[in-house]
Amino acid sequence: MKIMAWAAALLLSFNAFSQASIKGKITDEANNPLSGATVFIEELKKGTMTDLNGNYHLTELGVGSWTLSIRMLGYETQSKTITLQHNTSLTYDAVLKEDLSNLDEVVVSASRHSEYLSEIPASVTVVGLAKLEEFTPATSNISEILEFTVPGLAVSTGTFSNWGQTLRGRSLLVMVDGIPQSTPLRNGQLGIKSVNPNDISRVEVIKGATSIFGNGGNGGFINYITKNPTSNEKIEGTTNLWGSTNLAKTNDALGWGIHQSLKGNLNRFSYYISGSLEQTGNKYDADGIPLLPTYGFDNTDIYSSFGKLEYVLSDRQKLTLSGNVYHSAQDSPFIPVAAEVEVYNEDGDYNIVPAYGTEGSIAGQEPTGTTLINGQLKYSLSNIFQGTTNFETDLYYQNTENVFFYSDKFENGGQSVINAEKFGIRPNFHTQFAPFNQTSISLTYGMDFLKDKTNQGLLDGRLWVPNIELINWAPYAQSTMKFNDQWVLKAGLRYDGMNMDIVDYNTLPYSAKSDGNFSPSVAVEGGKLNFNNFAFNVGLRYIEHQEFAPYVSYSQGFSIADLGSVLRSAVAESINDIQLEPAVTNNYEFGFISKFNNWQLEAVGYYSTSNLGTGVVFVDEINTFVPSKQPQRIYGGEVSLDYFSWNRKWQIGTSYSYVEGLTHAVGDENNLTYLGGDVIAAPKWTTYINWQPTEKINTSLRMTNLGDRNRFDPYLDSNDTWAYSHTQFPVSGYTLLNLSVAYQIKSDLSLTMAVNNLLNEHYLPARSQWAAPLKTFTAAGEGANAKLGLRYNF
């Protein structure tokens, strides 16, 4: 026994002095370092991740022959048999190739770390850089791009406002690099247009209720991921020039724009900076009539600037400073003429003469539009806790100013403006480990802290929505477990503690019907409000076969149901007498992705419930609109099919989205009524054909079809006239065709031409129809219009 103990001790001692190590660098085919690649020795169960320069170092390894595996999302896994001898250090560098056989996308927003879309048990749409570059020559309106590319998102309103452009029938949260752009304390619904599309590398849309980023994600969220300063040169850049015009009528319809970007790498310092300016001309419908200027795009100046600076502090540390300004100002020579809406009989037959613009001016009206300012300082530290964990934290600032159109709904008229200012800090950890054979676990955990100050007043100084100050703190954790490369189980939770301070205020006299019947002013005593919300999600996905990768999931989201609308319509004399509670949404869904050679099919069905409504309802007693208090049930489905020819000369695809929703009074679950058009979108069908006949020519023909939605009956109003209720108006469908062509003149120079509404269809966007009873939002869509662009890379 003593001999055996002595031999074991000698063996352990020999092994301690016989340990070896391996180090190296991992790059892509363009020689760019790959940060966050996993380097793992299967037999020893030891691994690490590459640092910011792509370097790795594994120490205290036993002698022998081992299998070294290198993995990185979006790249082919590389394995190498290495032989380590005692007291030696081996150097092994590797170049990873993009995984072209896998048409998968890498997503960072769903769990705040990189993962494959096909392994996420949720419905996610990624609009990548190639798709954005295909669409931006046709339009600089990002909501029109998302309308076509994101199943489940309602069609664009045809205006600068995204009121009614819901996601699966619910409100959505808009972010730029994770920074909230929406103003949920008083939702102005202008957040979708927050950054120039030329500065976006991809858009990630997480659909269904989610709380991972907090307040406002009842229907999901849109996260714009901006471009990174990735370059091997000291300076390079891209110049975009374009001109646009209306083809139905060209009188003063010419518009133009320029976008310039520069990027480069200077040792440890890299940068991306850009600036743009766009001016639009008059906008006309298919008959050459000026479009309604309210929320319009005509005669608008849009400018933006963006910058992202990265500095590598060490092999494991990096600082990133970024910021952008996006500003639009419409100063139209037209004033609105309200629509004419007539309902003929109890069968609901009706006629709409859309609102339009006529030359004139409103005394004292300021230009309408939005100004968004974002700033973010991010610190990244890799390979802590024995190489298992990456740490990242950011400080951010966001400022919003939304100036609305002149309205006679205020006593003596006026223009309102939403002001919102946010500060936040978000420390975040991501840990990966493999506790058992064929099992890997990743944990993402941290804390969100947000301070949000919001109000809405009139430009003349009157306060409509009082000053609201929100302090929100939220710990969270998300886990992903992968078993035998067959199953992915994801679960997470988040706790939000929300504390609001509201000052004393007086409500403004208001006439929602513009009939001169103003609600009385009420003096409301301010105070403090507290909300707490616990949300969790769980999902399971089967991933062994790409021919069929199904998932099932449950998730929760919440929002403070447009608190500003509640406060500005208050009839109580104290905040404590106003009944306020978060709108909590429960989302259930099942879906799958299937890939067969050059075909890709994705389908999903969902059902969601909420304790409160998403839209607003008109209350005759107080003559104004207030958020709905009625519970909702929403269900629907989405399907998309794409085909890529073997030589990539042809791409053909189609998608279909359907959503329906019901509501009921509290305590009366059997008496169901359909939800209005501001919440539920009509069915949407999209189809595209991309053809590349030569290496220099690319063409794309796209169709968007909006279906009919007629769920409501008219009623006799106080004048004994047939009418439809607010938002409960029939929607008649239409079909639009858009064509774009790109010609590569030289390797660094390309010319693009696009014609939108190719057939000059006269149509009313969905919002213009379901909002027809208001008469001030019923604008026709733009007639045939063209955009000619030139792109130069240097």
N, C-alpha and C positions, 0 to 999 in steps of 0.2 A: 504493500500500500504506500509506503514511504517513497519507493522508487517511482510509482505512478504519479504521486503528488509532485515529486521533484521534476519529472518529465513534463508535466502540465505547466508548471511554473516556468520551466526553461522555454517551452514552446510559446507561451504568452510573452515572455521577455524577448524572445527572438522576433516575434511578430511586431512588437512595439518598436523595435529598432529596424524593422524591415519595411516600414510603411513608405509609400510613394505618393506622388501627387501628379495632377494633370492640369494644364491651363491652356488657354487659347482665346481666339476671337471668332465670333459668329457674324457674318455679313450676308447681305442679299447679293443678287447678281450685278447690281449697280455699285457694289462695294460700300453700301451704306450699312453702318452697324445696326444690328438687331438687338434692341433692348427688351428684356423680359423673356427671351427664349429659355426653355427648360433644358438643362443638361443633366442626364440621369444615367447611372450605372445600375442596370436591372438586377444583377446578382447581389450587389452589395446594398441595394435599397438606399443609395446615397445620391443626392443631387443638389443642384443649385440653379440660379437664374442669372442670365447675363446682365451686366450693369449697363449704364447709359451709353458706354462706348462699345458695347457688344462683347466685353471681356468676361471670362469666367475663370474660376480657380477652385478645384476640388482637392482637398488635402486629406491626410490620414487614411490613405487607401491601402488595402492589402496587396501583396504581390500576386501576380497571376494574369490570366487572360480574361478580360471582361468585355461585355457589350455596352458601348457608349451610345446612348440615344439622344438626339437633339430634336426638340419639337418646338414649333411656333405656329400660332394660329395664322392660317392663310398661306402656309408654306408646307412643302413636302417634308415628312419626317425623314431624318437621316440617321442611320445606324452604322457603327464602325466597331470592329473587334480590335481592342488594344491590349497590348501586353506590357505590364508594369513590372519592373525589377526593383529590388529593394534599394531604398535610399536614393531613388532617382526621381527626376521631375520631367514629365513628358509634355511637349507642346503639340497641340492639335488644333488647327484652325479649320473652319468649315464654311462653305458657301451654300445657303439654302435657296432652293428654287421655289418660285410661286407654284401653288397647287392648282394648276390649270384644269386638271381633271375634275376638280371639285368646284362646282359653280356656287359654292356657299359664300355667304357674306359674314364678315366679322363685325359683331355688334358690341358696343361698350356701354350703352345707356341702360339696358334692361336690368343689369345687376351692378353697374358701376365698375365693371372690369371686362376685359376682352373675352368673348366667347363666340362660338359658331352659332349662327342663326338657327341651323337645323338641330341644335342641341338645347334650345330654349323652349320650355313648355309654355309658350305664350304666342300670341299673334304679333309679329313684327314685320314692318316693311322698311327696307333700306333703299333709299334713292342715292345711288353712288355717283361718283364724279363723272363717269362716262355718260350716265343718264342726264345729269345736270347740264353737261356740255352739249348734249343733244337738244335740250329744250331752251336754254338761254338765248340762242340765236332767234327764237320765235317770240319770246316774251321775257321781260324782266320782272313780271309779277309772280312771285313765288307761290302764291295761293293757286294760280292756274296750273303751275307745274304739279303741285301736290294733288290737285283735283283729279288729274289724269293718272298719276302714278300710285296713289294710295287708295286701295279698295277700303270702303268703310267711311271715307271722308266725304262729307257732302260737297256738292259742286260749289264753285266759286260764286260769290254774290254779284260779281261784275262791278264791284265798287272797292273802295279802300277799306271798308269795314268787313270784318268776317263774322258779323252777327248772323247766325243761322248756319254757318259752316261748321256743324258739329261733327264729332267723331263717334260713330255708332250711336247717334242720338243723345250724346251727352257732351258736356263742356270739356275742353281740353286745356292743357298747360303747355305753353310755348317757352322754349329755352334756347339760349345761345351758349354752347359749351357748358351746359348745365346751369346757367344763370337764368332765373325766371324772368321772362319778359311780360307775361300777363299781369294784370292788376286785379287779382281775385277779390280784394276788399271792396273794389268798385270796378266791376268788369266792363271796360270800354270796348272789348272785343276787337282790338286793332293789332294784337300781338303777332299775328302770323307774318306780317311784313316787318321784320326786325333787323334784317341784315341783307346786304347785296348778294344775290345768288352767285356772283362771280367769286366771292370770298368763301364759299362753302365747299368743303371737300365731300361731304355726304350729309344726308338727312336721315335720322333714325326716328321712326314713328312706332311707339309702343301702344298697341290698341287694347282696349278693355280697362276696367278700373285698376288703378295702381297708385300706391302711396309712397313709392320709393323716393320721390322727390318732394313729397309733402302736399300741401293744400292746392287743390285745383285740378287734380288728375282723375276726375270721375269717369271720363271717357278715354283717358290715355294722355299721352304727351308727345309733342314734336320737339326734337332736340337737333338744332343745327350745329354740326361739328365743323368748325372753321379750318381753313387750310393751315398746315404746318410749314415752318421754314426749312424744309428738306431740300438740300442742294449740295452739289459737289463743287460749285463755282463760287467765286467771290461776289458776282452779281449776275443775275439773269432776270428776265421779266417777260410780261405779256401785256400787249396793248390791244384793247377792244374798242372799235368805233362802230357806231350804228346810227341809222336813220330810220324813221317810221312815218307812216302816213295812213290816212283812211282812204279806201278805194271807192267807197260809195259817194263821198264828197270830199274834195281836197282843199277847200277854202280854209286857210290858216290851220291845216291839219298836220303840217310837218312837225316832227319831233326829232330829237337827236340825243346821243349820249356818248360818253367816253368812260372807260375804266382802265386804269393803269396799275399794274402790280409789279413789285420788285422783290427779289429774295436772294439770299446768298449765305455763304458760310465763311467765317473768319476765325479759324482755329476753334476755340471754345465757344465762340459767339456766332449765332445764326439769327436771321431775321426774315420776316415777310411783312411788307407794308403795301398799302393800296389806297387809292382814292378814286372816286367816281362822281360824275355829274350827269344828270339826265333832265331834259326839258321836254314836256309833252305839249302837243298842240290841241286844237279842237277835236272833240270826239263826236262821231255821228252814228246814228243807227242805219239800218239797211236802206231806209228811204231818204237818207241825207238830212234827217232832223237832229239838231243838237241834243246830246244825251243830257239827262238830268244831272246838274252839277253837284247835288247833294251826295257827299261821300265819293265824288267822281274822281276820275284820273285825268280829266282834261286840264290843260293849262297849269300843270303842276311842275314845280322844281323839286327834284330829288337829289340829294347829295349824301355821300357816305365816305367814311374813312375807316381804315382798319389797320391794326398793327399787331404783330406777335413777335416778341424777342425772347430767345432762349440763350441761357448761359450755363455751361457745364462747369459746376463747381469742382467736381471730382469724378472719379469713375462711377460713383454711386449716387451722386447728388446733382440736381439740376434745378434751376430757377427759370420760370416762364412768366413773362409779363405781357398781357394782351389787353386790347381795348378797341372799341368801335363806336362810331357815332353814325346814326342813321336819321336823316331829317327829310321830311316832305312838307311842302307848303303849296296848297292850291289857291290860286288867285284868279278865279274864273270871270270872264266878261259876261257870263250868263247868270240869270237868276231862275229859281225853280218855278215851274207852273205845275200845280198838283194834278194828279191823275183823275180821270173820271171813271167811276165804277158803278155799274148799274146791275142789279139782280132783278130779273123780270118776274119770276113766279116761284111757287113753292117747290117746283122741280129743280130749282137751282140754276136755271139758264141765266147766263150773265154776259156782260160785255165790259172790256177794259180798254180805255184809251190811256196809254202810258203817260206818265209825267215826262216833261222835257225841259230844255233850257231855252230861255229867250233873252235877248240882249238887254242888259240893265245892270243895276247895282243896288246894294242895300247899304244905306247910310251907316257908316261906322263899323261894318263887318270886317273883321280881321281874316287873313288867310287861314284856312283850315288845314289840319294835318297833324303830324306826330313828330316828336323828337325823342330818340332813344339813345342813351349813353350807357356803355358798359365798361367796366374795368375789372381786371382779374390778375392777381398775383398768386402763382402756384409754385409750391415747393415739392420736389419728388426725391425720395430716398429709397434705394433698392437694396435687396439682399440683407435685411436685418433678421434677427432671431434665427441665427444659424442658416441664413440663406433661404428661409421659407416665406418671407414676408416682404412686401413692398408697402411703403407708406407715402401718402400724398395728402397735402392739405392746401386749401386755397382761401384767400380773402377776396371778396368780390363786392363791387358797388354797381348799382343800377338805378338810373333815373329816367322817368317817363313823363312826358307832357303831351297829352292828347287834346287838341283844340277841335271842338265840334262846330257845326254849321249854326247859323243864326236861326232862332226858333221863336215863334210867337206864342209858344206854350207857356212861356214865362210872362208874368205881368210886366208890361212895357217892353217885352222882347229881350233877347240876350243870347250870348254864346257861352256855352259851358266849356270847362277845361278840367281834365283829370290830371292831378299831380301825384306821382308816387315815387318814393325813394326807398331803396333797399340796401341794407348792409348784411353781409353774411360771412361766416367762417365754417369750413367743413373739413375736419380731420377724418381721414379714411384709410383703413388698413385692408390689405388683401393678402391672405395666407393660403398657401397650398401645401398639402402633404398627402402621403399615401400610407395609411395605417395598416392596410392589409393588401395581400396580393390581388391584383386586378381591381383594386378599389382606390379611387382618388377623391379627395375632398378639397373644396375651396371655400373659404369664408371671407366675406366682405362685411366690415363692421366699422362703425364710426358714430359721429354726432353731427347734426346740422343745427346751426344757430342762425336765426334770421331776425332782423329788425326791419319792419315795413311801416312806413308812414304814408298815408294816402288821404286825399280829400278831393272834392269836386266843387268848384265854384264857378261863378260867371266872370267874364273878363272885366266887368265893371266893379268887381270887388264883392258882390253878394256871394254868400256861402250856401251851397246847395247840400252837399254831403259834408258833415263836420270832419274836423281833423281826427283821424283814427291812427293810433300807434299800436302796432302788434309786435310783441316779443314772442318768438316761437323757438322752442328747443326740442330736439327730437333725436334720441338714440335709435339706432337701427342695426339690423344684422340680416345678411342674406347668405344662405349656404347652398352649395351645389355638390351633390354626390353622384359620382359616375361609377357604375358597376359593370365590370367585364366588357366594356365597350358596347354594352347592350342597352342599358337603362341610364337615364339621367333624372335624378330627383332633386327638385329645387324647392326650398322653403325659406320664408323670411318673415320678419316682423318689424314694426316701427311704432313708436309711441310719440305722439305729438302733444306737447303742453303749450297751449296758446293763451296768452294774456293780453287783453286789449284795453286801452285807455281811450275814452271818447270824451271830448270836451262838451260843455254846454253849447246849445245852438238853437236857432229858430228855423223851422221848415219854411221853404219858399212857397208862396202861392203858385199853383201849377194847374194847367188845363190840358190834360192828355189829349182831348178831342179837338183842341184849338177852337172851342166854341165860346170862349170868353167866360166860361163858368170855372173860375179859379178856386182851388181848394184853399181853405183858410190857413194862415200861418199859425204854427203851434210852437210854443217855447218848451224845449225838451232839456231836462236836467241830465248832464252827462254822468259818467261813472266808469266803473271797471267791469269787464266781462271776462269770464274764463271758460275755455273749452279744453277738454281732453279727449283724445281719440287714439284708440289702439287698433291697428290694422295688421293683417297678416295675409300671406299668400302661400300656396302650395301647388306644385305641378309635377307631373310625371311624363316623361317622353321616352319612347322606344326608338333606338338609333342604330340598331345592328344593320339594317338594310336600308339603303338610300331609296330603294324602290317604294318603300312605305315606312314613313317615320311619323307615327301618330303621337298625339299628346292629349292630355286632359288636365284642366287647371281650375283653380278657384282663387280669386283675388279680390281685395277690397280697395276702395278709394274713397276720398272724402274731399269736401270743399265747404267753405263758409259761404252759403248760398247768396252771393252778391249782397254782402252786408250793407254796402252803400245804398242800394235800392230800397232796402228795408228802412234805413234811417231817414232817408230824404222823404219817405212817405209816411213817417210816423204820425200817429194820432194820439199816442200816450204822452204824458208830461214828464216821464222819467225813463231812462234807459232800462232800469230794473223792471219796468212794466211791459217791455217789449219782449215777446217770446222769440228767442233766437236759439238755433241749434244747427250743428253741422249737417250737411247732406251726405249721408253715408251710402255708398253703392257697393253691392255684392255682385260679382261677375263670375259666371260659370261658362266654360267653353270647352269645345272639343274640336280638334283639327288635325291635319296631316300635311306633310310635304312628300311628294313622290318625284323621283328623277329616273327617267328611262332614256339612256343615251343622250340625245339632244333635246329631250322634252322635260319640262318641269311643270308639275301640277301642284297647286296649293289650295286647300279648302278649309273653311272653319265655320262652325255654327256657335252661337252664343245666346245667353239669356242673362239679363241683369235686372236687379231690383234696387230701389232706393226708397228711403223713408220720406224724402222730400222731392220736389220737382226740380227740373233743370231750367225751364223757361220762366216767363213772367205771365201773369194773368191780369186782366183789367177788373178793377173793383169800382162799381158805380158809386158806392156809398162815399168813397174818398176821391173819386174822379181821377184815378191814377193807376199805374201799373205797379204790381208788387210781385216778388218771387212766389212761385207756386208752392203751396204747403202740402199738396196732394201726393201721396206715394205713386211711384211709377213702376211699370213692368215693360221692359224693352227686350226685343229678341230679333234675331236676324242671322244672316249668313253672307259669306264672301267666297268667291272662287276665282282663281286666275290660272291661266294656262299659257305657257311660253314655249316657243320652238326656235332653236338655233340650228341653221344648216351646218353641215360638216365643214364647209369652207368659210363659214361666218358671213357669207354674202347676203343671206336672208335671215331676218328675225321677224317672227310673227307672234303676236300675243293678244290675249283678250282677258277681260275681267268683268265680273258682275257683282254688284253689292245690293243687298236688300235689307231693310230695317223697318220694323214696325213697333209701335209703342202704345200702351194703354195706361190710363190713370183712373183713380177712383177717390171718392171722398173718404176722409179718415173714418174708419168704423163701418164703411159700406163697401166691402170688397167685391160684392156681386154686381154692383152697378158700374160697369166699366164704360169709359168713353175713350175715343182715340186722342192721342196727343197731337198738338198743332205742328205746323210746318217749321216753326222756329226750332223745334226739337228733332222731329223725324223728317229725314230727307226722302224724296222720291227715289225709286230704284235708279241705279246708275250702271250703264254698260259702256265699257271702253274697248277699243280695238286699235291695234297699230300694225303697220307693215313697214319694216326698214329694209331697204335694198341698197347694196353697194355693187353697182355694175362694174366699176373699175376701182383701182386703188385710190384714185383721186376724187371719186364722186360718191357721196352718201345721200340717200333720199329717205324721207320719212313721211308717211301719210297716217294721220291719227283721227279717230272718230270718237266723239263723246255723245252718248245718247242718254237723255234724261227721260224716264218713264212718267206715266201719269200717276197721280195720287189724289183720289177723290173720296174722302171719308166723312164729309160733313153735310149737314142739312141747313138751309137758311131758316131764318126766323123773322117775325114781324117786329120791327123796332118801334120806338115810341111815336114815330110819325106814320105808323101803319104801312111801312114800306119794307119790302123783303130785303134782308141783308145777311151777311155772314159775320160771325164773330171774329175778333182779332186773332190772327195766325191760323184760323180754321177756315181757310179758303182753298178751293180746288187748285191743283197744280196740273197743268197740261204739259206734256213732254215736248221735246225738240231734239234735233240732231245737228251737231256741228262737225265740220271737217276742217282740219288744219294740215298744211303741207309745208315742209321745209326741205331745202337742198343745200348741201355743203360741197364746195369744190376746193381741193388742195392745190393751190397755184404752185407753191414751192413747199419744201419741207418745213419752212418756218412761216409760211403765209397762206391763209385760207380765206375764202369768201363764202358768205352764207346768205340765203334768201328764204324768207318765210312768208306765207299768206295764211292768216287766221280767219276763220269763218269763210272758208274758200268759196262757198256757194252763196254768200251774202244773204244768209238766212235772217229773217226778221223774227226775233224771239224775245220773250220775257224770261230772264233768269228766275230760278225757283223762288228766291226771296221776293222778287218783284210781284210774284203772284200770291204767295200766302200772306204777305204783308199788305195786300191791296186795300183792305179796309182803312188803313192809315192814310193812303193816297199820296203820302210824301216820300215813299220808298219805292214806288212802282216805276222803275226805269227800264227802258228797252236795253237789250244787249248791243254791243258795238257791231256795226256792219263789217263787211270785208275790210281787212287792214293788213298792211304789209310792213315787213322789217328787213332791212338790208344791212349786213354787218361785215366787218373786216377784222381779222385776228392776226396779230404778228407776234411771234415768239423770238426772243433774242437771248 
